[in-house]
Amino acid sequence: MILQKIELNNFGSYKDYNAFNLNTSDPGKKIVIIGGKNGAGKTTLFVAVELALYGHYCFGYKNSGKRYTKKIMTYINDQAKMDEDENAYVAIEFSDSTNGDLDQYRIVRSWSWKKGEPKEDFQVVKNGYHLADQDLADFQIFLLHLIPPALLKLCFFDGERIAEYLLDDQKNNVRDALMVLSGNDTFDIMYSNVRKVLTSSSSEEDDITREYLQSKSTLKRLRQTRDRLADEIAELQAQQDEKNADIERLKKEYSDQGGISLDEWKTLNTQLKEEEERRERINWERKATAAEILPFIIVGPLLDQVRPQIAREHEFKTWKAISESIQTDRFKNAVVSSVDKAGAPDAERLGSILYDDIIKFLLPANGWADFVPLFGLSDDDEMRVQAVLNRVSQFEIKKIAGYRKRLDKSLKKSQEIREKLQNSSVENYQEYTDAISKITKEIYDLSLQSQSKQTELTACEEDIIAAEKELETAYKKLEMDIKRRSVSAISSKVLLLLEDLQVIIFDRLIREVREDTLTEFNRLIRKRKFIDDIQIDNEFRVHLLRKQIVEKKDLIKICRRSGIAGIQRSLRKYAFSQLSELIGNPDERNFGKELESCHLNEFELMMEIDKDTLSKGETQVFVMSLYWAMMQQCKCELPFIIDTPFARIDTDHRANIVEQFFKRLPGQLFVLSTNEEIGSKHMLALHDQTSNIFLLEYGDDKCTHIMNNQYFEV
């Protein structure tokens, strides 16, 4: 399908007749760039194309009733709306070769509003011939088949909203679109019809089939209940985390406002008293120094003469004691007697000589006879004086300044404590503790609710195991019963075949889309190894995975505190499955034991990234990668209209998207851009594939004007 012309008459800000002529002589040029500032009419053009093709389906209405016509009137040009003789329309000309032959179509959807009553008219021209009224309904079905509603959001790509559409876990948008794109939606229709036949059958032989369908329905319901309970448990845990954060916030606010506990108040007063006692001790030391040491330091040089004087007086005392002991007749007689005993002749004379020599040796003539002691200290007094001298000599002068510093430090600390006491208060302590107690109780209540939900979840998982066994039994019974059944048996067999075929189709689709998405994302994203894998589950929900080292000791703590359920919540599906495999896939009862006995101290696991934590730009790059991968499954060539292409995308990624996304997207591409999105570099990169360029300007007449082959001054 190739769009060749778009016409708007009195539609939105497009007053009177306006046209986009899209014909090109080069079929290889498939990109149409339409620039316009915000409010210039790009989104109006976007809606006009949708509306021309789909009518009331464009807005999600089941019919073209009053709600639809009321909606249409909001799009009629305000100036034209004042004249009841005016009309408005949107028209599209396109070619299509879906049925083998190249057909030319012109669609015109117009409105008039005589007497304020809006009326719609729909006309189709095929290969130059107007279709009759009875053929228009078939043509509308043809259009819905050509671009089914499941593809509407993909072909008409709103950059601001595409992420919400593709990543909505509550809807199967990705699944539905993929099935249509790949041409496999027929199997869904067949499966649905067969189910209706079998479910509505009242014959006894269909009981087995109904039992199988009922078992499958029960299992689906239980799995949905399990997922709901898991989400509720996660939500309760998140609420507990918020409450804990509230407690920390209250503590901080109470602290910032000077609030302290009674124990802290007592501690501050105790510290203040200790500082006062410390200063008393310092002052006592300072006074002692002033009394016992400072006088000696003041006399300075005089003190240096004391030790030599004491030493001389000590020597004098020694000399005097010796003198008094040997300068006696008794000692002299003893010396003479000793000489005589030695048998020396003339002992008296020799003894006198020896005595005189002893006197000269022991008592030399050094002036001690005239020496007069200054202090006259006793031995005890001398020891006390020496002790004082030692203390004085060992005393460091800087200690005197140290006393001052220690006092200043203590005074400063006391001042800080007093200021803290002055700025602190226990006045609101009771109110603070009451608030903390209230939140703590709320956390406890949430914990009880979480435990209750966990009990329900455990019971539900047990029911799922039982239901899976029942489904397996029903499946086997159905297989056996098929052998003896006629029409219903054939339907049952078709049902089973379609289910098996769906599994094969789903597996292939999921594998190819997963691989293409990962490849395209790594091609577009600036960060290397931002994600390591992508998984798409059976419900076609997309999961982003990144390798992460997880310590075994942390897992053991979680397991001991919250059991295997806590690990499942922390690791989530894929990482938990990987961990279970690494430790031997133990059952729930032995999981903790096998984890602790595992020889590994850490595990490299594929942890799921919460898509809500991605930046808006990263989310948009990922969505465009998923979009591109899905388009690879398309079995026909469709036009794409992309409004706000670079929503939330930074400069570096824009260049990648131009090269790797726009230029490689199959089919005709319309890019509706503001002056802040597609710039000169992008225009140059797209030049070889650009067929048409238009610039929309919103004039002073409050109307949109189309400038052919013009663009912003980039």
C-alpha positions as CSV (number, residue, x, y, z in Angstrom):
1,M,0.0,0.0,0.0
2,I,1.5,3.3,-1.2
3,L,-0.1,6.7,-0.3
4,Q,0.0,9.0,-3.3
5,K,-2.0,12.0,-2.2
6,I,-3.6,13.4,1.0
7,E,-6.3,16.1,0.8
8,L,-7.8,18.1,3.7
9,N,-10.6,20.6,3.2
10,N,-11.8,22.7,6.2
11,F,-10.4,20.0,8.5
12,G,-8.8,21.3,11.7
13,S,-6.5,24.2,11.0
14,Y,-6.5,23.4,7.3
15,K,-8.9,26.0,6.0
16,D,-10.3,25.5,2.5
17,Y,-8.5,23.0,0.2
18,N,-5.0,21.7,1.0
19,A,-3.1,18.8,-0.6
20,F,0.0,16.8,-0.1
21,N,1.0,15.4,-3.5
22,L,3.2,12.4,-2.8
23,N,3.9,11.1,-6.3
24,T,7.6,10.4,-7.0
25,S,9.5,9.2,-10.1
26,D,11.9,7.1,-8.0
27,P,10.2,4.2,-6.2
28,G,13.3,3.7,-4.1
29,K,12.6,7.0,-2.3
30,K,10.0,6.0,0.3
31,I,10.4,8.7,3.0
32,V,8.2,11.7,3.2
33,I,9.3,14.4,5.7
34,I,6.7,16.9,7.0
35,G,8.0,19.6,9.3
36,G,6.1,21.9,11.5
37,K,6.4,23.6,14.8
38,N,4.1,22.6,17.7
39,G,0.5,23.6,16.7
40,A,1.2,23.8,13.0
41,G,-1.1,20.9,12.1
42,K,1.1,17.8,12.1
43,T,-1.1,15.9,14.5
44,T,-4.2,17.0,12.7
45,L,-2.8,15.5,9.5
46,F,-2.0,12.3,11.5
47,V,-5.7,12.1,12.6
48,A,-7.0,12.9,9.1
49,V,-5.3,9.9,7.6
50,E,-6.6,7.6,10.3
51,L,-10.0,9.0,10.0
52,A,-10.2,8.7,6.2
53,L,-9.3,5.0,6.4
54,Y,-11.2,3.9,9.5
55,G,-14.0,6.3,10.2
56,H,-15.4,5.7,13.7
57,Y,-12.9,2.8,14.2
58,C,-10.3,5.6,14.4
59,F,-11.6,6.8,17.8
60,G,-12.5,3.3,19.1
61,Y,-16.2,3.7,18.6
62,K,-18.3,0.6,17.5
63,N,-20.5,2.7,15.3
64,S,-20.9,6.2,13.8
65,G,-23.4,7.4,16.3
66,K,-23.7,10.7,18.2
67,R,-20.5,10.3,20.2
68,Y,-18.6,9.9,16.9
69,T,-20.3,12.8,15.1
70,K,-19.8,15.0,18.2
71,K,-16.1,14.1,18.1
72,I,-16.0,14.9,14.4
73,M,-17.3,18.4,14.9
74,T,-14.3,19.2,17.2
75,Y,-12.1,18.6,14.1
76,I,-14.1,20.8,11.6
77,N,-12.3,24.1,11.0
78,D,-13.8,26.8,13.3
79,Q,-14.1,29.4,10.6
80,A,-15.8,27.0,8.1
81,K,-18.1,25.7,10.9
82,M,-19.7,29.2,11.0
83,D,-21.1,28.7,7.4
84,E,-23.7,26.0,7.1
85,D,-23.2,25.9,3.3
86,E,-19.6,24.8,3.7
87,N,-18.4,21.3,4.0
88,A,-15.3,19.5,5.1
89,Y,-13.5,16.3,4.0
90,V,-10.4,14.3,4.1
91,A,-9.3,12.3,1.0
92,I,-6.6,9.8,0.4
93,E,-5.3,8.3,-2.9
94,F,-3.3,5.1,-2.7
95,S,-2.2,2.1,-4.7
96,D,-2.3,-1.5,-3.5
97,S,-1.3,-4.8,-4.9
98,T,-2.5,-7.1,-2.1
99,N,-4.7,-9.1,-4.4
100,G,-2.1,-9.5,-7.1
101,D,-3.2,-6.7,-9.4
102,L,-2.1,-3.1,-8.9
103,D,-5.3,-1.2,-8.0
104,Q,-5.7,2.6,-7.6
105,Y,-8.0,3.9,-4.9
106,R,-9.4,7.3,-3.9
107,I,-11.2,7.5,-0.5
108,V,-13.2,10.6,0.4
109,R,-14.8,11.0,3.8
110,S,-16.8,14.2,4.0
111,W,-19.1,16.1,6.4
112,S,-21.8,18.7,6.2
113,W,-23.6,20.4,9.2
114,K,-26.9,21.8,8.0
115,K,-28.8,23.3,11.0
116,G,-26.0,22.1,13.3
117,E,-26.7,18.4,12.5
118,P,-23.4,16.8,11.3
119,K,-23.7,14.2,8.5
120,E,-21.0,12.0,7.1
121,D,-20.6,10.8,3.5
122,F,-18.2,8.1,2.5
123,Q,-17.1,7.5,-1.2
124,V,-14.6,5.2,-2.8
125,V,-13.3,5.3,-6.3
126,K,-11.5,2.1,-7.5
127,N,-9.5,2.3,-10.7
128,G,-11.7,5.2,-11.8
129,Y,-15.1,3.8,-10.9
130,H,-17.2,4.7,-7.9
131,L,-18.1,1.8,-5.7
132,A,-21.9,1.3,-5.2
133,D,-23.3,1.6,-1.7
134,Q,-23.5,-2.2,-1.3
135,D,-19.8,-2.5,-2.1
136,L,-18.7,0.2,0.5
137,A,-19.2,-2.1,3.5
138,D,-17.0,-4.8,1.7
139,F,-14.4,-2.2,1.0
140,Q,-14.4,-1.1,4.7
141,I,-13.8,-4.8,5.6
142,F,-11.0,-4.8,3.0
143,L,-9.4,-1.8,4.6
144,L,-9.7,-3.4,8.1
145,H,-8.0,-6.5,6.6
146,L,-5.4,-4.4,4.9
147,I,-4.4,-2.5,8.1
148,P,-6.3,-4.3,10.9
149,P,-7.1,-2.3,14.1
150,A,-4.4,-4.4,15.9
151,L,-1.9,-2.6,13.6
152,L,-3.4,0.8,13.8
153,K,-1.2,2.0,16.6
154,L,1.9,0.6,14.9
155,C,1.3,2.0,11.4
156,F,0.2,5.3,12.9
157,F,3.1,5.7,15.3
158,D,2.8,8.4,18.0
159,G,6.2,8.8,19.4
160,E,4.8,10.2,22.7
161,R,2.4,7.2,23.2
162,I,4.0,4.2,21.5
163,A,5.8,3.1,24.7
164,E,2.6,3.0,26.6
165,Y,1.0,0.9,23.9
166,L,3.7,-1.7,23.5
167,L,4.8,-2.1,27.1
168,D,1.3,-2.3,28.7
169,D,1.5,-5.6,30.6
170,Q,-2.3,-5.6,31.2
171,K,-3.0,-6.0,27.5
172,N,-1.8,-8.3,24.7
173,N,-1.0,-5.5,22.2
174,V,2.3,-7.1,21.2
175,R,0.8,-10.5,20.8
176,D,-2.2,-9.3,18.8
177,A,-0.1,-7.1,16.5
178,L,2.5,-9.9,15.9
179,M,-0.2,-12.4,15.0
180,V,-1.7,-10.0,12.4
181,L,1.7,-8.9,11.1
182,S,2.9,-12.5,10.6
183,G,-0.5,-13.6,9.1
184,N,-1.1,-16.0,11.9
185,D,-4.2,-14.3,13.3
186,T,-6.2,-16.8,11.2
187,F,-5.2,-19.5,13.6
188,D,-6.6,-17.5,16.5
189,I,-9.9,-17.1,14.7
190,M,-10.1,-20.8,14.0
191,Y,-9.2,-21.7,17.5
192,S,-11.8,-19.3,18.9
193,N,-14.5,-20.7,16.6
194,V,-13.7,-24.4,17.4
195,R,-13.8,-23.5,21.1
196,K,-17.3,-22.1,20.7
197,V,-18.4,-25.2,18.9
198,L,-17.1,-27.5,21.5
199,T,-18.2,-25.4,24.5
200,S,-21.8,-25.1,23.1
201,S,-22.1,-28.8,22.4
202,S,-24.7,-30.5,24.6
203,S,-24.0,-34.1,23.7
204,E,-22.6,-36.5,26.3
205,E,-19.6,-37.3,24.2
206,D,-18.5,-33.7,24.4
207,D,-18.2,-33.9,28.2
208,I,-14.5,-34.9,28.0
209,T,-13.8,-31.9,25.8
210,R,-15.6,-29.6,28.1
211,E,-13.8,-31.1,31.0
212,Y,-10.5,-30.4,29.2
213,L,-11.5,-26.8,28.4
214,Q,-12.8,-26.3,31.9
215,S,-9.5,-27.6,33.3
216,K,-7.6,-25.3,31.1
217,S,-9.8,-22.3,32.0
218,T,-9.4,-23.2,35.7
219,L,-5.6,-23.3,35.3
220,K,-5.6,-20.0,33.5
221,R,-7.7,-18.4,36.3
222,L,-5.4,-19.9,39.0
223,R,-2.3,-18.5,37.2
224,Q,-4.0,-15.1,36.9
225,T,-4.8,-15.3,40.7
226,R,-1.2,-16.3,41.4
227,D,0.1,-13.3,39.4
228,R,-2.4,-11.0,41.1
229,L,-1.3,-12.2,44.5
230,A,2.4,-11.9,43.6
231,D,1.7,-8.3,42.5
232,E,-0.3,-7.5,45.7
233,I,2.6,-8.9,47.8
234,A,5.1,-6.8,45.9
235,E,2.8,-3.8,46.4
236,L,2.5,-4.5,50.1
237,Q,6.3,-4.8,50.3
238,A,6.6,-1.5,48.5
239,Q,4.2,0.1,51.0
240,Q,6.3,-1.2,53.8
241,D,9.4,0.3,52.2
242,E,7.6,3.6,51.9
243,K,6.6,3.4,55.6
244,N,10.2,2.7,56.6
245,A,11.2,5.7,54.5
246,D,8.6,7.8,56.3
247,I,10.1,6.8,59.6
248,E,13.5,7.9,58.4
249,R,12.0,11.1,57.1
250,L,10.3,11.8,60.5
251,K,13.6,11.1,62.3
252,K,15.4,13.5,60.0
253,E,12.7,16.2,60.3
254,Y,12.6,15.8,64.1
255,S,16.4,16.0,64.2
256,D,16.5,19.0,61.8
257,Q,14.0,20.8,64.1
258,G,16.2,20.2,67.1
259,G,14.3,17.3,68.5
260,I,16.2,14.8,70.6
261,S,15.3,11.9,72.8
262,L,15.4,12.0,76.6
263,D,18.5,9.8,76.7
264,E,20.2,12.2,74.3
265,W,19.2,15.1,76.5
266,K,20.7,13.4,79.6
267,T,23.8,12.5,77.7
268,L,24.4,16.1,76.6
269,N,24.0,17.3,80.2
270,T,26.4,14.6,81.4
271,Q,29.0,15.7,78.8
272,L,28.6,19.3,79.9
273,K,29.3,18.3,83.5
274,E,32.3,16.2,82.4
275,E,33.8,19.2,80.6
276,E,33.4,21.3,83.7
277,E,35.2,18.7,85.8
278,R,37.9,18.5,83.2
279,R,38.5,22.2,83.4
280,E,38.7,22.0,87.2
281,R,41.4,19.4,86.9
282,I,43.3,21.5,84.4
283,N,43.1,24.6,86.7
284,W,44.4,22.5,89.6
285,E,47.3,21.3,87.5
286,R,48.0,24.9,86.4
287,K,47.9,26.2,90.0
288,A,50.2,23.4,91.2
289,T,52.6,24.3,88.4
290,A,52.5,27.9,89.4
291,A,53.3,27.1,93.0
292,E,55.9,24.4,92.6
293,I,57.6,24.9,89.2
294,L,57.0,28.4,88.0
295,P,59.2,30.2,90.7
296,F,62.2,28.0,89.7
297,I,61.6,28.7,86.1
298,I,61.5,32.5,86.8
299,V,64.9,32.5,88.6
300,G,66.3,30.7,85.5
301,P,70.2,31.0,85.5
302,L,70.4,31.1,89.3
303,L,68.8,27.6,89.4
304,D,71.7,26.4,87.1
305,Q,74.2,27.2,89.9
306,V,72.4,25.2,92.6
307,R,73.4,21.7,91.4
308,P,77.2,22.5,91.3
309,Q,76.9,24.2,94.8
310,I,75.1,21.2,96.2
311,A,77.7,18.9,94.6
312,R,80.6,20.9,96.2
313,E,79.0,20.9,99.6
314,H,78.5,17.2,99.3
315,E,82.3,16.8,98.5
316,F,83.1,19.1,101.4
317,K,81.0,16.9,103.7
318,T,82.9,13.9,102.4
319,W,86.3,15.6,102.9
320,K,85.3,16.7,106.4
321,A,84.2,13.3,107.4
322,I,87.4,11.7,106.2
323,S,89.5,14.4,107.8
324,E,87.8,13.9,111.1
325,S,88.4,10.2,110.9
326,I,92.1,10.1,110.0
327,Q,93.6,13.2,111.5
328,T,93.7,11.6,114.9
329,D,96.4,10.1,117.1
330,R,94.5,6.9,117.2
331,F,94.7,6.5,113.4
332,K,98.4,7.5,113.4
333,N,99.1,4.9,116.1
334,A,97.3,2.3,114.1
335,V,99.4,3.0,111.0
336,V,102.7,2.9,113.1
337,S,101.5,-0.4,114.7
338,S,100.8,-1.9,111.3
339,V,104.3,-1.0,110.1
340,D,105.8,-2.5,113.2
341,K,103.9,-5.7,112.8
342,A,105.2,-5.9,109.3
343,G,108.7,-6.2,110.9
344,A,110.1,-3.0,109.4
345,P,113.1,-1.5,111.2
346,D,112.5,2.0,112.7
347,A,108.8,1.5,112.7
348,E,108.1,4.7,114.5
349,R,109.7,6.9,111.8
350,L,108.5,4.9,108.8
351,G,105.0,4.8,110.3
352,S,105.0,8.6,110.7
353,I,106.1,8.9,107.1
354,L,103.4,6.5,105.9
355,Y,100.8,8.4,107.9
356,D,101.8,11.7,106.4
357,D,101.6,10.3,102.9
358,I,98.1,8.9,103.6
359,I,97.0,12.3,104.8
360,K,98.4,14.0,101.7
361,F,96.7,11.4,99.4
362,L,93.3,11.4,101.1
363,L,93.3,15.1,102.1
364,P,95.0,17.1,99.4
365,A,95.6,20.8,99.9
366,N,92.6,22.0,97.8
367,G,91.3,24.8,100.0
368,W,88.6,22.8,101.8
369,A,89.9,24.1,105.1
370,D,88.6,27.6,104.2
371,F,85.3,26.4,102.5
372,V,82.1,27.6,104.0
373,P,78.8,25.7,103.0
374,L,76.0,27.9,101.6
375,F,73.1,25.5,102.1
376,G,74.3,23.0,104.6
377,L,71.7,20.4,103.5
378,S,71.2,17.1,105.2
379,D,71.1,14.0,103.1
380,D,67.3,13.9,103.2
381,D,67.1,17.6,102.3
382,E,69.5,17.1,99.5
383,M,67.4,14.3,98.0
384,R,64.3,16.5,98.2
385,V,66.0,19.4,96.5
386,Q,67.4,17.1,93.8
387,A,63.9,15.8,93.2
388,V,62.6,19.4,92.8
389,L,65.5,20.2,90.4
390,N,64.7,17.2,88.4
391,R,61.1,18.1,88.0
392,V,62.0,21.6,87.0
393,S,64.5,20.4,84.5
394,Q,62.1,17.9,83.0
395,F,59.2,20.4,82.9
396,E,58.3,21.5,79.3
397,I,57.5,25.2,79.0
398,K,54.9,24.5,76.3
399,K,52.8,22.7,78.9
400,I,51.9,26.2,80.3
401,A,50.5,27.1,76.9
402,G,49.0,23.6,76.7
403,Y,46.9,24.3,79.8
404,R,45.4,27.3,78.0
405,K,44.7,25.3,74.8
406,R,43.1,22.4,76.8
407,L,41.0,24.9,78.7
408,D,40.0,26.7,75.4
409,K,39.1,23.3,73.8
410,S,37.0,22.3,76.8
411,L,35.3,25.7,76.8
412,K,34.6,25.4,73.1
413,K,33.2,21.9,73.5
414,S,31.0,23.1,76.5
415,Q,29.8,26.0,74.3
416,E,28.9,23.5,71.5
417,I,27.0,21.3,74.0
418,R,25.2,24.3,75.4
419,E,24.3,25.5,71.9
420,K,23.0,22.0,71.1
421,L,21.0,22.0,74.3
422,Q,19.6,25.5,73.5
423,N,18.8,24.4,69.9
424,S,17.4,21.1,71.0
425,S,14.1,20.3,72.4
426,V,12.2,17.4,73.9
427,E,9.0,19.4,73.9
428,N,7.6,17.4,70.8
429,Y,9.2,14.1,71.8
430,Q,5.9,12.5,72.7
431,E,4.2,13.6,69.5
432,Y,7.3,12.3,67.6
433,T,7.3,8.9,69.3
434,D,3.5,8.6,68.8
435,A,4.0,9.2,65.0
436,I,6.8,6.6,64.9
437,S,4.7,4.1,66.8
438,K,1.8,4.7,64.5
439,I,3.8,4.1,61.3
440,T,5.5,1.1,63.0
441,K,2.1,-0.4,63.6
442,E,1.1,0.3,60.0
443,I,4.2,-1.6,58.9
444,Y,3.3,-4.4,61.2
445,D,-0.3,-4.5,59.7
446,L,1.1,-4.5,56.2
447,S,3.4,-7.3,57.2
448,L,0.5,-9.3,58.4
449,Q,-1.4,-8.6,55.2
450,S,1.7,-9.7,53.2
451,Q,1.9,-12.9,55.3
452,S,-1.8,-13.6,54.6
453,K,-1.3,-13.0,50.9
454,Q,1.8,-15.2,51.0
455,T,-0.3,-18.0,52.5
456,E,-2.9,-17.5,49.8
457,L,-0.2,-17.5,47.2
458,T,1.3,-20.8,48.6
459,A,-2.2,-22.4,48.5
460,C,-2.8,-21.0,45.0
461,E,0.5,-22.5,43.8
462,E,-0.5,-25.9,45.3
463,D,-3.8,-25.6,43.5
464,I,-2.0,-24.8,40.2
465,I,0.1,-28.0,40.6
466,A,-3.1,-29.9,41.1
467,A,-4.8,-28.1,38.2
468,E,-1.8,-28.9,35.9
469,K,-2.2,-32.6,36.8
470,E,-5.9,-32.4,36.2
471,L,-5.3,-30.7,32.8
472,E,-2.7,-33.3,31.9
473,T,-5.2,-36.1,32.8
474,A,-8.0,-34.3,30.8
475,Y,-5.6,-33.9,27.8
476,K,-4.8,-37.6,27.8
477,K,-8.5,-38.5,28.2
478,L,-9.3,-36.2,25.3
479,E,-6.7,-37.8,23.1
480,M,-8.1,-41.2,23.8
481,D,-11.7,-40.1,23.3
482,I,-10.8,-38.5,20.0
483,K,-10.3,-41.9,18.4
484,R,-14.0,-42.8,18.8
485,R,-15.7,-39.4,18.0
486,S,-17.1,-38.1,14.8
487,V,-17.7,-34.4,14.2
488,S,-16.9,-33.3,17.7
489,A,-13.9,-35.5,17.7
490,I,-12.6,-33.8,14.6
491,S,-13.2,-30.4,16.2
492,S,-11.4,-31.6,19.4
493,K,-8.5,-32.8,17.3
494,V,-8.4,-29.5,15.4
495,L,-8.4,-27.7,18.8
496,L,-5.4,-29.7,20.0
497,L,-3.7,-29.3,16.7
498,L,-4.3,-25.5,16.8
499,E,-3.0,-25.4,20.3
500,D,0.2,-27.3,19.3
501,L,0.5,-25.1,16.2
502,Q,0.0,-22.0,18.3
503,V,2.9,-23.1,20.6
504,I,5.1,-23.6,17.6
505,I,4.1,-20.3,16.1
506,F,4.5,-18.4,19.4
507,D,7.9,-20.0,20.0
508,R,9.1,-19.0,16.5
509,L,7.7,-15.5,16.8
510,I,9.0,-14.9,20.3
511,R,12.5,-16.2,19.3
512,E,12.8,-14.1,16.1
513,V,11.3,-10.9,17.7
514,R,13.5,-11.4,20.8
515,E,16.7,-11.8,18.7
516,D,15.8,-8.9,16.4
517,T,14.9,-6.6,19.3
518,L,18.1,-7.3,21.1
519,T,20.2,-6.9,18.0
520,E,18.4,-3.6,17.1
521,F,18.6,-2.2,20.6
522,N,22.3,-2.8,20.9
523,R,22.7,-1.2,17.5
524,L,20.7,1.9,18.5
525,I,21.7,2.4,22.2
526,R,24.8,4.4,23.0
527,K,25.7,2.4,26.1
528,R,27.5,-0.8,25.5
529,K,26.1,-4.0,27.2
530,F,23.2,-2.0,28.6
531,I,21.2,-5.2,28.5
532,D,22.4,-8.7,28.0
533,D,19.2,-10.5,27.0
534,I,15.5,-10.0,26.3
535,Q,12.9,-12.5,27.1
536,I,9.3,-12.5,25.9
537,D,7.0,-14.8,28.0
538,N,4.0,-16.7,26.8
539,E,1.8,-13.7,27.5
540,F,4.1,-11.7,25.2
541,R,5.2,-9.5,28.0
542,V,8.7,-8.2,27.4
543,H,11.4,-8.6,30.1
544,L,14.8,-6.9,30.0
545,L,17.7,-8.8,31.6
546,R,21.2,-7.8,32.7
547,K,24.0,-9.9,34.1
548,Q,24.6,-9.2,37.8
549,I,26.9,-10.8,40.4
550,V,24.8,-11.9,43.5
551,E,26.6,-13.0,46.7
552,K,25.6,-16.3,48.1
553,K,25.7,-14.9,51.6
554,D,23.1,-12.3,50.7
555,L,20.8,-15.0,49.2
556,I,21.2,-17.1,52.4
557,K,20.1,-14.1,54.5
558,I,17.0,-13.6,52.4
559,C,16.2,-17.3,52.5
560,R,16.5,-17.5,56.3
561,R,14.4,-14.4,56.7
562,S,11.7,-14.8,54.1
563,G,12.2,-18.3,52.7
564,I,12.2,-19.3,49.1
565,A,9.4,-16.8,48.4
566,G,11.7,-14.0,49.5
567,I,14.3,-15.1,47.0
568,Q,11.7,-15.4,44.3
569,R,10.6,-11.8,45.0
570,S,14.1,-10.5,45.0
571,L,15.4,-12.3,42.0
572,R,12.2,-12.6,40.0
573,K,11.4,-15.3,37.5
574,Y,14.4,-15.7,35.2
575,A,17.2,-15.1,37.7
576,F,15.4,-17.5,40.2
577,S,15.1,-20.2,37.6
578,Q,18.8,-19.8,36.7
579,L,19.8,-20.0,40.4
580,S,17.7,-23.1,40.9
581,E,19.4,-24.8,38.0
582,L,22.8,-23.8,39.4
583,I,22.1,-25.5,42.7
584,G,20.5,-28.6,41.3
585,N,16.8,-27.6,41.0
586,P,16.0,-28.6,44.6
587,D,12.4,-28.7,45.9
588,E,11.1,-25.9,48.1
589,R,11.8,-27.8,51.3
590,N,15.5,-28.4,50.5
591,F,16.1,-25.1,48.6
592,G,17.8,-23.4,51.5
593,K,20.0,-26.4,52.4
594,E,21.2,-26.8,48.8
595,L,21.9,-23.1,48.5
596,E,24.1,-23.1,51.6
597,S,25.9,-26.3,50.6
598,C,26.6,-25.0,47.0
599,H,30.4,-24.6,46.4
600,L,29.9,-21.3,44.6
601,N,30.2,-18.1,46.7
602,E,28.6,-15.9,44.1
603,F,26.3,-16.3,41.1
604,E,26.2,-14.5,37.8
605,L,22.4,-14.2,37.2
606,M,20.2,-12.6,34.6
607,M,18.5,-10.0,36.7
608,E,15.3,-8.5,35.3
609,I,15.5,-4.7,34.8
610,D,12.3,-2.9,36.0
611,K,11.3,-1.0,32.8
612,D,10.0,1.9,35.0
613,T,13.7,2.5,36.0
614,L,14.7,3.2,32.4
615,S,15.1,6.8,31.4
616,K,12.4,8.1,29.0
617,G,15.0,8.1,26.3
618,E,16.2,4.6,27.0
619,T,12.6,3.4,27.0
620,Q,11.9,5.1,23.7
621,V,15.0,3.5,22.1
622,F,13.9,0.1,23.4
623,V,10.4,0.5,22.1
624,M,11.6,1.5,18.7
625,S,13.9,-1.6,18.7
626,L,10.9,-3.8,19.6
627,Y,8.8,-2.0,17.0
628,W,11.4,-2.6,14.3
629,A,11.7,-6.3,15.2
630,M,7.9,-6.7,15.0
631,M,7.9,-5.0,11.6
632,Q,10.2,-7.7,10.3
633,Q,7.3,-10.2,10.7
634,C,5.1,-8.1,8.4
635,K,4.0,-10.1,5.4
636,C,2.9,-7.1,3.3
637,E,4.2,-3.6,2.7
638,L,2.4,-0.9,4.8
639,P,2.8,2.8,5.1
640,F,4.0,4.2,8.4
641,I,3.2,7.6,9.8
642,I,5.4,8.6,12.7
643,D,4.5,11.6,14.7
644,T,7.0,13.1,17.1
645,P,9.7,10.6,16.1
646,F,12.3,11.7,18.6
647,A,10.2,11.8,21.7
648,R,12.6,11.8,24.6
649,I,15.5,10.8,22.4
650,D,18.9,12.6,22.8
651,T,21.1,13.8,20.0
652,D,23.5,10.8,19.8
653,H,20.6,8.3,19.6
654,R,18.8,10.4,17.0
655,A,21.6,9.8,14.5
656,N,21.5,6.0,15.2
657,I,17.7,6.0,14.8
658,V,17.9,7.8,11.4
659,E,20.4,5.3,10.1
660,Q,19.3,2.1,11.7
661,F,15.6,2.6,12.0
662,F,14.1,5.1,9.5
663,K,16.2,4.0,6.5
664,R,15.7,0.3,7.2
665,L,12.0,0.3,8.0
666,P,10.0,-1.5,5.3
667,G,7.3,0.4,3.4
668,Q,6.5,4.0,2.8
669,L,7.4,6.2,5.8
670,F,6.0,9.6,6.8
671,V,8.0,11.5,9.4
672,L,6.1,14.4,11.2
673,S,8.8,16.5,12.9
674,T,9.2,19.7,14.8
675,N,12.1,22.1,14.2
676,E,13.8,20.5,17.2
677,E,13.8,17.0,15.9
678,I,14.9,16.3,12.3
679,G,17.8,18.6,11.7
680,S,20.2,19.2,8.8
681,K,22.4,16.2,9.6
682,H,19.3,14.0,9.6
683,M,18.0,15.5,6.4
684,L,21.3,14.8,4.7
685,A,21.4,11.2,6.0
686,L,17.8,10.6,4.6
687,H,18.3,12.5,1.4
688,D,18.8,9.5,-0.9
689,Q,15.5,8.0,0.3
690,T,13.4,11.1,0.6
691,S,10.7,11.5,-2.0
692,N,8.9,14.6,-0.7
693,I,9.5,17.4,1.8
694,F,6.8,19.7,3.2
695,L,6.8,22.5,5.7
696,L,3.6,23.4,7.7
697,E,3.3,27.0,8.9
698,Y,0.5,28.3,11.1
699,G,-0.2,31.8,9.9
700,D,-1.6,34.9,11.5
701,D,-4.9,33.9,9.9
702,K,-4.9,31.0,12.3
703,C,-4.7,28.5,9.4
704,T,-2.2,25.9,8.4
705,H,-0.3,26.5,5.1
706,I,1.6,23.8,3.2
707,M,5.0,24.7,1.7
708,N,6.2,22.2,-0.9
709,N,9.9,21.3,-1.0
710,Q,10.6,23.5,1.9
711,Y,11.9,22.8,5.4
712,F,13.1,24.6,8.5
713,E,16.3,26.6,8.1
714,V,18.5,23.9,9.5
